[in-house]
Amino acid sequence: MIMRGLYVFKHGSELGNALAHKLFELIQAKKNSDEPARDFADYTVSVKEGATPAGVTLQRKVG
């Protein structure tokens, strides 16, 4: 398995500034066609830019 990207949410508070499921909804992986996926390029990963809640930062680390 190869890591293609890592998305890290950092909170300004020890108790967190947002619910985890709300943060996970900001990142979407969608298949590009109805054909069986054979490669990472068969998917498009997108991030809802500007939708990160106050007090939370998103760090993108691409592999």
PDB file of N, CA, C and O in Angstrom:
ATOM      1  N   MET A   1       0.845  -1.165   0.000  1.00  0.00           N
ATOM      2  CA  MET A   1       0.000   0.000   0.000  1.00  0.00           C
ATOM      3  C   MET A   1       0.895   1.234   0.000  1.00  0.00           C
ATOM      4  O   MET A   1       1.914   1.275   0.689  1.00  0.00           O
ATOM      5  N   ILE A   2       0.505   2.232  -0.777  1.00  0.00           N
ATOM      6  CA  ILE A   2       1.257   3.478  -0.876  1.00  0.00           C
ATOM      7  C   ILE A   2       0.392   4.622  -0.373  1.00  0.00           C
ATOM      8  O   ILE A   2      -0.772   4.753  -0.751  1.00  0.00           O
ATOM      9  N   MET A   3       0.978   5.443   0.480  1.00  0.00           N
ATOM     10  CA  MET A   3       0.251   6.621   0.946  1.00  0.00           C
ATOM     11  C   MET A   3       0.291   7.683  -0.148  1.00  0.00           C
ATOM     12  O   MET A   3       1.370   8.025  -0.633  1.00  0.00           O
ATOM     13  N   ARG A   4      -0.851   8.201  -0.537  1.00  0.00           N
ATOM     14  CA  ARG A   4      -0.932   9.231  -1.568  1.00  0.00           C
ATOM     15  C   ARG A   4      -1.127  10.611  -0.978  1.00  0.00           C
ATOM     16  O   ARG A   4      -0.802  11.609  -1.623  1.00  0.00           O
ATOM     17  N   GLY A   5      -1.649  10.688   0.229  1.00  0.00           N
ATOM     18  CA  GLY A   5      -1.864  11.972   0.876  1.00  0.00           C
ATOM     19  C   GLY A   5      -2.358  11.763   2.293  1.00  0.00           C
ATOM     20  O   GLY A   5      -2.995  10.759   2.611  1.00  0.00           O
ATOM     21  N   LEU A   6      -2.054  12.715   3.118  1.00  0.00           N
ATOM     22  CA  LEU A   6      -2.494  12.667   4.510  1.00  0.00           C
ATOM     23  C   LEU A   6      -3.057  14.036   4.849  1.00  0.00           C
ATOM     24  O   LEU A   6      -2.423  15.057   4.578  1.00  0.00           O
ATOM     25  N   TYR A   7      -4.219  14.062   5.426  1.00  0.00           N
ATOM     26  CA  TYR A   7      -4.881  15.304   5.811  1.00  0.00           C
ATOM     27  C   TYR A   7      -4.982  15.323   7.326  1.00  0.00           C
ATOM     28  O   TYR A   7      -5.579  14.430   7.928  1.00  0.00           O
ATOM     29  N   VAL A   8      -4.394  16.347   7.941  1.00  0.00           N
ATOM     30  CA  VAL A   8      -4.353  16.446   9.403  1.00  0.00           C
ATOM     31  C   VAL A   8      -5.114  17.686   9.841  1.00  0.00           C
ATOM     32  O   VAL A   8      -4.807  18.798   9.414  1.00  0.00           O
ATOM     33  N   PHE A   9      -6.104  17.486  10.694  1.00  0.00           N
ATOM     34  CA  PHE A   9      -6.852  18.602  11.265  1.00  0.00           C
ATOM     35  C   PHE A   9      -6.249  18.936  12.621  1.00  0.00           C
ATOM     36  O   PHE A   9      -6.108  18.058  13.472  1.00  0.00           O
ATOM     37  N   LYS A  10      -5.897  20.186  12.824  1.00  0.00           N
ATOM     38  CA  LYS A  10      -5.353  20.641  14.105  1.00  0.00           C
ATOM     39  C   LYS A  10      -6.356  21.594  14.733  1.00  0.00           C
ATOM     40  O   LYS A  10      -6.845  22.526  14.095  1.00  0.00           O
ATOM     41  N   HIS A  11      -6.649  21.332  16.005  1.00  0.00           N
ATOM     42  CA  HIS A  11      -7.609  22.135  16.750  1.00  0.00           C
ATOM     43  C   HIS A  11      -6.883  23.134  17.649  1.00  0.00           C
ATOM     44  O   HIS A  11      -5.791  22.852  18.143  1.00  0.00           O
ATOM     45  N   GLY A  12      -7.487  24.290  17.858  1.00  0.00           N
ATOM     46  CA  GLY A  12      -6.921  25.308  18.726  1.00  0.00           C
ATOM     47  C   GLY A  12      -7.175  25.030  20.194  1.00  0.00           C
ATOM     48  O   GLY A  12      -6.614  25.706  21.056  1.00  0.00           O
ATOM     49  N   SER A  13      -8.008  24.047  20.492  1.00  0.00           N
ATOM     50  CA  SER A  13      -8.368  23.712  21.865  1.00  0.00           C
ATOM     51  C   SER A  13      -8.089  22.234  22.118  1.00  0.00           C
ATOM     52  O   SER A  13      -8.226  21.411  21.212  1.00  0.00           O
ATOM     53  N   GLU A  14      -7.701  21.896  23.335  1.00  0.00           N
ATOM     54  CA  GLU A  14      -7.458  20.496  23.685  1.00  0.00           C
ATOM     55  C   GLU A  14      -8.705  19.637  23.539  1.00  0.00           C
ATOM     56  O   GLU A  14      -8.609  18.445  23.252  1.00  0.00           O
ATOM     57  N   LEU A  15      -9.867  20.232  23.735  1.00  0.00           N
ATOM     58  CA  LEU A  15     -11.125  19.491  23.630  1.00  0.00           C
ATOM     59  C   LEU A  15     -11.669  19.477  22.213  1.00  0.00           C
ATOM     60  O   LEU A  15     -12.681  18.828  21.945  1.00  0.00           O
ATOM     61  N   GLY A  16     -11.015  20.182  21.303  1.00  0.00           N
ATOM     62  CA  GLY A  16     -11.460  20.213  19.907  1.00  0.00           C
ATOM     63  C   GLY A  16     -12.370  21.394  19.637  1.00  0.00           C
ATOM     64  O   GLY A  16     -13.056  21.891  20.530  1.00  0.00           O
ATOM     65  N   ASN A  17     -12.362  21.829  18.394  1.00  0.00           N
ATOM     66  CA  ASN A  17     -13.185  22.962  17.980  1.00  0.00           C
ATOM     67  C   ASN A  17     -14.300  22.554  17.026  1.00  0.00           C
ATOM     68  O   ASN A  17     -15.128  23.385  16.651  1.00  0.00           O
ATOM     69  N   ALA A  18     -14.331  21.287  16.631  1.00  0.00           N
ATOM     70  CA  ALA A  18     -15.360  20.830  15.689  1.00  0.00           C
ATOM     71  C   ALA A  18     -15.556  19.324  15.864  1.00  0.00           C
ATOM     72  O   ALA A  18     -14.676  18.618  16.355  1.00  0.00           O
ATOM     73  N   LEU A  19     -16.713  18.863  15.456  1.00  0.00           N
ATOM     74  CA  LEU A  19     -17.020  17.434  15.520  1.00  0.00           C
ATOM     75  C   LEU A  19     -16.267  16.701  14.409  1.00  0.00           C
ATOM     76  O   LEU A  19     -16.158  17.196  13.287  1.00  0.00           O
ATOM     77  N   ALA A  20     -15.753  15.524  14.734  1.00  0.00           N
ATOM     78  CA  ALA A  20     -14.950  14.755  13.781  1.00  0.00           C
ATOM     79  C   ALA A  20     -15.706  14.467  12.486  1.00  0.00           C
ATOM     80  O   ALA A  20     -15.140  14.609  11.402  1.00  0.00           O
ATOM     81  N   HIS A  21     -16.969  14.067  12.580  1.00  0.00           N
ATOM     82  CA  HIS A  21     -17.699  13.722  11.358  1.00  0.00           C
ATOM     83  C   HIS A  21     -17.881  14.929  10.443  1.00  0.00           C
ATOM     84  O   HIS A  21     -17.957  14.770   9.225  1.00  0.00           O
ATOM     85  N   LYS A  22     -17.951  16.118  11.004  1.00  0.00           N
ATOM     86  CA  LYS A  22     -18.060  17.331  10.185  1.00  0.00           C
ATOM     87  C   LYS A  22     -16.746  17.585   9.441  1.00  0.00           C
ATOM     88  O   LYS A  22     -16.757  18.032   8.294  1.00  0.00           O
ATOM     89  N   LEU A  23     -15.628  17.303  10.089  1.00  0.00           N
ATOM     90  CA  LEU A  23     -14.334  17.478   9.437  1.00  0.00           C
ATOM     91  C   LEU A  23     -14.125  16.437   8.345  1.00  0.00           C
ATOM     92  O   LEU A  23     -13.613  16.763   7.274  1.00  0.00           O
ATOM     93  N   PHE A  24     -14.514  15.190   8.601  1.00  0.00           N
ATOM     94  CA  PHE A  24     -14.364  14.136   7.599  1.00  0.00           C
ATOM     95  C   PHE A  24     -15.183  14.431   6.345  1.00  0.00           C
ATOM     96  O   PHE A  24     -14.797  14.030   5.247  1.00  0.00           O
ATOM     97  N   GLU A  25     -16.300  15.121   6.495  1.00  0.00           N
ATOM     98  CA  GLU A  25     -17.137  15.474   5.344  1.00  0.00           C
ATOM     99  C   GLU A  25     -16.460  16.488   4.422  1.00  0.00           C
ATOM    100  O   GLU A  25     -16.887  16.658   3.280  1.00  0.00           O
ATOM    101  N   LEU A  26     -15.425  17.154   4.892  1.00  0.00           N
ATOM    102  CA  LEU A  26     -14.728  18.152   4.073  1.00  0.00           C
ATOM    103  C   LEU A  26     -13.837  17.517   3.007  1.00  0.00           C
ATOM    104  O   LEU A  26     -13.431  18.188   2.059  1.00  0.00           O
ATOM    105  N   ILE A  27     -13.531  16.226   3.158  1.00  0.00           N
ATOM    106  CA  ILE A  27     -12.660  15.533   2.202  1.00  0.00           C
ATOM    107  C   ILE A  27     -13.483  14.473   1.479  1.00  0.00           C
ATOM    108  O   ILE A  27     -14.122  13.631   2.109  1.00  0.00           O
ATOM    109  N   GLN A  28     -13.461  14.526   0.156  1.00  0.00           N
ATOM    110  CA  GLN A  28     -14.245  13.601  -0.659  1.00  0.00           C
ATOM    111  C   GLN A  28     -13.333  12.853  -1.626  1.00  0.00           C
ATOM    112  O   GLN A  28     -12.454  13.456  -2.242  1.00  0.00           O
ATOM    113  N   ALA A  29     -13.533  11.557  -1.760  1.00  0.00           N
ATOM    114  CA  ALA A  29     -12.852  10.747  -2.780  1.00  0.00           C
ATOM    115  C   ALA A  29     -13.939  10.170  -3.665  1.00  0.00           C
ATOM    116  O   ALA A  29     -14.805   9.429  -3.199  1.00  0.00           O
ATOM    117  N   LYS A  30     -13.888  10.513  -4.949  1.00  0.00           N
ATOM    118  CA  LYS A  30     -14.912  10.035  -5.884  1.00  0.00           C
ATOM    119  C   LYS A  30     -14.267   9.309  -7.045  1.00  0.00           C
ATOM    120  O   LYS A  30     -13.219   9.710  -7.551  1.00  0.00           O
ATOM    121  N   LYS A  31     -14.917   8.228  -7.457  1.00  0.00           N
ATOM    122  CA  LYS A  31     -14.451   7.465  -8.608  1.00  0.00           C
ATOM    123  C   LYS A  31     -14.792   8.241  -9.872  1.00  0.00           C
ATOM    124  O   LYS A  31     -15.881   8.805  -9.984  1.00  0.00           O
ATOM    125  N   ASN A  32     -13.859   8.272 -10.830  1.00  0.00           N
ATOM    126  CA  ASN A  32     -14.030   9.066 -12.041  1.00  0.00           C
ATOM    127  C   ASN A  32     -14.962   8.445 -13.074  1.00  0.00           C
ATOM    128  O   ASN A  32     -15.487   9.155 -13.931  1.00  0.00           O
ATOM    129  N   SER A  33     -15.177   7.126 -13.009  1.00  0.00           N
ATOM    130  CA  SER A  33     -16.045   6.477 -13.995  1.00  0.00           C
ATOM    131  C   SER A  33     -16.715   5.270 -13.358  1.00  0.00           C
ATOM    132  O   SER A  33     -16.446   4.929 -12.206  1.00  0.00           O
ATOM    133  N   ASP A  34     -17.589   4.629 -14.122  1.00  0.00           N
ATOM    134  CA  ASP A  34     -18.274   3.430 -13.629  1.00  0.00           C
ATOM    135  C   ASP A  34     -17.434   2.167 -13.813  1.00  0.00           C
ATOM    136  O   ASP A  34     -17.797   1.098 -13.323  1.00  0.00           O
ATOM    137  N   GLU A  35     -16.318   2.294 -14.515  1.00  0.00           N
ATOM    138  CA  GLU A  35     -15.421   1.155 -14.723  1.00  0.00           C
ATOM    139  C   GLU A  35     -14.767   0.766 -13.404  1.00  0.00           C
ATOM    140  O   GLU A  35     -14.645   1.598 -12.506  1.00  0.00           O
ATOM    141  N   PRO A  36     -14.345  -0.490 -13.278  1.00  0.00           N
ATOM    142  CA  PRO A  36     -13.644  -0.883 -12.051  1.00  0.00           C
ATOM    143  C   PRO A  36     -12.367  -0.060 -11.872  1.00  0.00           C
ATOM    144  O   PRO A  36     -11.633   0.174 -12.832  1.00  0.00           O
ATOM    145  N   ALA A  37     -12.111   0.368 -10.663  1.00  0.00           N
ATOM    146  CA  ALA A  37     -10.910   1.163 -10.373  1.00  0.00           C
ATOM    147  C   ALA A  37      -9.700   0.244 -10.324  1.00  0.00           C
ATOM    148  O   ALA A  37      -9.726  -0.799  -9.670  1.00  0.00           O
ATOM    149  N   ARG A  38      -8.642   0.638 -11.018  1.00  0.00           N
ATOM    150  CA  ARG A  38      -7.413  -0.147 -11.059  1.00  0.00           C
ATOM    151  C   ARG A  38      -6.203   0.646 -10.565  1.00  0.00           C
ATOM    152  O   ARG A  38      -5.129   0.084 -10.351  1.00  0.00           O
ATOM    153  N   ASP A  39      -6.384   1.958 -10.387  1.00  0.00           N
ATOM    154  CA  ASP A  39      -5.262   2.816 -10.063  1.00  0.00           C
ATOM    155  C   ASP A  39      -5.761   4.000  -9.241  1.00  0.00           C
ATOM    156  O   ASP A  39      -6.945   4.337  -9.280  1.00  0.00           O
ATOM    157  N   PHE A  40      -4.863   4.622  -8.505  1.00  0.00           N
ATOM    158  CA  PHE A  40      -5.239   5.802  -7.732  1.00  0.00           C
ATOM    159  C   PHE A  40      -5.765   6.912  -8.642  1.00  0.00           C
ATOM    160  O   PHE A  40      -6.628   7.692  -8.238  1.00  0.00           O
ATOM    161  N   ALA A  41      -5.251   6.984  -9.858  1.00  0.00           N
ATOM    162  CA  ALA A  41      -5.677   8.007 -10.814  1.00  0.00           C
ATOM    163  C   ALA A  41      -7.143   7.833 -11.228  1.00  0.00           C
ATOM    164  O   ALA A  41      -7.716   8.729 -11.849  1.00  0.00           O
ATOM    165  N   ASP A  42      -7.750   6.701 -10.896  1.00  0.00           N
ATOM    166  CA  ASP A  42      -9.162   6.467 -11.201  1.00  0.00           C
ATOM    167  C   ASP A  42     -10.078   7.188 -10.216  1.00  0.00           C
ATOM    168  O   ASP A  42     -11.301   7.122 -10.341  1.00  0.00           O
ATOM    169  N   TYR A  43      -9.490   7.875  -9.240  1.00  0.00           N
ATOM    170  CA  TYR A  43     -10.240   8.630  -8.238  1.00  0.00           C
ATOM    171  C   TYR A  43      -9.822  10.092  -8.257  1.00  0.00           C
ATOM    172  O   TYR A  43      -8.703  10.432  -8.640  1.00  0.00           O
ATOM    173  N   THR A  44     -10.735  10.939  -7.841  1.00  0.00           N
ATOM    174  CA  THR A  44     -10.436  12.351  -7.632  1.00  0.00           C
ATOM    175  C   THR A  44     -10.686  12.654  -6.163  1.00  0.00           C
ATOM    176  O   THR A  44     -11.778  12.417  -5.646  1.00  0.00           O
ATOM    177  N   VAL A  45      -9.664  13.180  -5.495  1.00  0.00           N
ATOM    178  CA  VAL A  45      -9.782  13.559  -4.088  1.00  0.00           C
ATOM    179  C   VAL A  45      -9.904  15.072  -4.042  1.00  0.00           C
ATOM    180  O   VAL A  45      -9.075  15.791  -4.600  1.00  0.00           O
ATOM    181  N   SER A  46     -10.947  15.550  -3.369  1.00  0.00           N
ATOM    182  CA  SER A  46     -11.148  16.991  -3.280  1.00  0.00           C
ATOM    183  C   SER A  46     -11.381  17.400  -1.829  1.00  0.00           C
ATOM    184  O   SER A  46     -11.855  16.620  -1.003  1.00  0.00           O
ATOM    185  N   VAL A  47     -11.032  18.647  -1.556  1.00  0.00           N
ATOM    186  CA  VAL A  47     -11.202  19.217  -0.223  1.00  0.00           C
ATOM    187  C   VAL A  47     -12.065  20.460  -0.364  1.00  0.00           C
ATOM    188  O   VAL A  47     -11.817  21.301  -1.228  1.00  0.00           O
ATOM    189  N   LYS A  48     -13.076  20.573   0.483  1.00  0.00           N
ATOM    190  CA  LYS A  48     -13.927  21.764   0.470  1.00  0.00           C
ATOM    191  C   LYS A  48     -13.153  22.915   1.097  1.00  0.00           C
ATOM    192  O   LYS A  48     -13.181  23.111   2.312  1.00  0.00           O
ATOM    193  N   GLU A  49     -12.464  23.671   0.252  1.00  0.00           N
ATOM    194  CA  GLU A  49     -11.635  24.782   0.717  1.00  0.00           C
ATOM    195  C   GLU A  49     -12.513  25.868   1.342  1.00  0.00           C
ATOM    196  O   GLU A  49     -13.616  26.131   0.862  1.00  0.00           O
ATOM    197  N   GLY A  50     -12.036  26.480   2.381  1.00  0.00           N
ATOM    198  CA  GLY A  50     -12.751  27.575   3.027  1.00  0.00           C
ATOM    199  C   GLY A  50     -13.885  27.135   3.932  1.00  0.00           C
ATOM    200  O   GLY A  50     -14.556  27.980   4.525  1.00  0.00           O
ATOM    201  N   ALA A  51     -14.119  25.832   4.057  1.00  0.00           N
ATOM    202  CA  ALA A  51     -15.212  25.343   4.896  1.00  0.00           C
ATOM    203  C   ALA A  51     -14.723  24.838   6.248  1.00  0.00           C
ATOM    204  O   ALA A  51     -15.512  24.332   7.045  1.00  0.00           O
ATOM    205  N   THR A  52     -13.425  24.973   6.509  1.00  0.00           N
ATOM    206  CA  THR A  52     -12.873  24.520   7.788  1.00  0.00           C
ATOM    207  C   THR A  52     -13.415  25.407   8.908  1.00  0.00           C
ATOM    208  O   THR A  52     -13.335  26.631   8.813  1.00  0.00           O
ATOM    209  N   PRO A  53     -13.966  24.807   9.967  1.00  0.00           N
ATOM    210  CA  PRO A  53     -14.535  25.592  11.067  1.00  0.00           C
ATOM    211  C   PRO A  53     -13.488  26.476  11.758  1.00  0.00           C
ATOM    212  O   PRO A  53     -12.289  26.210  11.681  1.00  0.00           O
ATOM    213  N   ALA A  54     -13.950  27.505  12.418  1.00  0.00           N
ATOM    214  CA  ALA A  54     -13.070  28.407  13.171  1.00  0.00           C
ATOM    215  C   ALA A  54     -12.318  27.613  14.228  1.00  0.00           C
ATOM    216  O   ALA A  54     -12.893  26.745  14.885  1.00  0.00           O
ATOM    217  N   GLY A  55     -11.035  27.909  14.390  1.00  0.00           N
ATOM    218  CA  GLY A  55     -10.217  27.229  15.379  1.00  0.00           C
ATOM    219  C   GLY A  55      -9.607  25.935  14.901  1.00  0.00           C
ATOM    220  O   GLY A  55      -8.903  25.266  15.657  1.00  0.00           O
ATOM    221  N   VAL A  56      -9.867  25.564  13.640  1.00  0.00           N
ATOM    222  CA  VAL A  56      -9.336  24.331  13.078  1.00  0.00           C
ATOM    223  C   VAL A  56      -8.521  24.687  11.836  1.00  0.00           C
ATOM    224  O   VAL A  56      -8.956  25.482  11.003  1.00  0.00           O
ATOM    225  N   THR A  57      -7.342  24.093  11.723  1.00  0.00           N
ATOM    226  CA  THR A  57      -6.546  24.253  10.513  1.00  0.00           C
ATOM    227  C   THR A  57      -6.356  22.885   9.865  1.00  0.00           C
ATOM    228  O   THR A  57      -6.314  21.863  10.549  1.00  0.00           O
ATOM    229  N   LEU A  58      -6.243  22.879   8.557  1.00  0.00           N
ATOM    230  CA  LEU A  58      -6.052  21.649   7.798  1.00  0.00           C
ATOM    231  C   LEU A  58      -4.663  21.673   7.194  1.00  0.00           C
ATOM    232  O   LEU A  58      -4.304  22.593   6.460  1.00  0.00           O
ATOM    233  N   GLN A  59      -3.878  20.639   7.516  1.00  0.00           N
ATOM    234  CA  GLN A  59      -2.555  20.496   6.938  1.00  0.00           C
ATOM    235  C   GLN A  59      -2.600  19.340   5.947  1.00  0.00           C
ATOM    236  O   GLN A  59      -3.061  18.246   6.271  1.00  0.00           O
ATOM    237  N   ARG A  60      -2.118  19.598   4.742  1.00  0.00           N
ATOM    238  CA  ARG A  60      -2.094  18.592   3.695  1.00  0.00           C
ATOM    239  C   ARG A  60      -0.662  18.120   3.506  1.00  0.00           C
ATOM    240  O   ARG A  60       0.231  18.919   3.228  1.00  0.00           O
ATOM    241  N   LYS A  61      -0.449  16.828   3.656  1.00  0.00           N
ATOM    242  CA  LYS A  61       0.872  16.250   3.453  1.00  0.00           C
ATOM    243  C   LYS A  61       0.749  15.224   2.336  1.00  0.00           C
ATOM    244  O   LYS A  61       0.127  14.175   2.506  1.00  0.00           O
ATOM    245  N   VAL A  62       1.340  15.532   1.207  1.00  0.00           N
ATOM    246  CA  VAL A  62       1.225  14.663   0.030  1.00  0.00           C
ATOM    247  C   VAL A  62       2.422  13.746  -0.040  1.00  0.00           C
ATOM    248  O   VAL A  62       3.563  14.185   0.105  1.00  0.00           O
ATOM    249  N   GLY A  63       2.156  12.450  -0.266  1.00  0.00           N
ATOM    250  CA  GLY A  63       3.219  11.454  -0.294  1.00  0.00           C
ATOM    251  C   GLY A  63       3.869  11.286  -1.614  1.00  0.00           C
ATOM    252  O   GLY A  63       4.781  10.471  -1.753  1.00  0.00           O
TER     253      GLY A  63
END
